[in-house]
Amino acid sequence: MDQILLVICNVPDAASAQQLAEEILKNNYAACVNVMPEMRSFYNWNGRQETSTEFALLIKSTQTRYAELQALIENLHPYEVPEIIAIPVAAGLPAYLQWVLKETGSK
């Protein structure tokens, strides 16, 4: 069975979040994208401490689709270096996991 992944990606605004979510789903790179509400992010960038408002995307995908998903995010993302983190899903409701596999065209 293909490995289910939870992919996390932060974007600077709601429009970017919506565009990414729609493109990801249109291409079947994920079964579901949750857009979390606006939050404050604190981080170091180019030697300075920064803070900004961001929206988090929680993307349910698979290892098989990950390379395409990452390439799409890198292409559309407004940041120079976008956060793209994939976390393997160790367990979950079997019916849900099967749904993710079906929607992404994985086996």
Buried (B, 14 or more C-beta within 10 A) or exposed (E): EBBBBBBBBBBBEEEBBBBBBEBBBEEBBBBBBEBEEEEEBEEEEEEEEEEEEBBBBBBBBBBBBBEBBBEBBEEBBEBEEBBBEBEEBEEEEEEBBEBBBEBBEBE
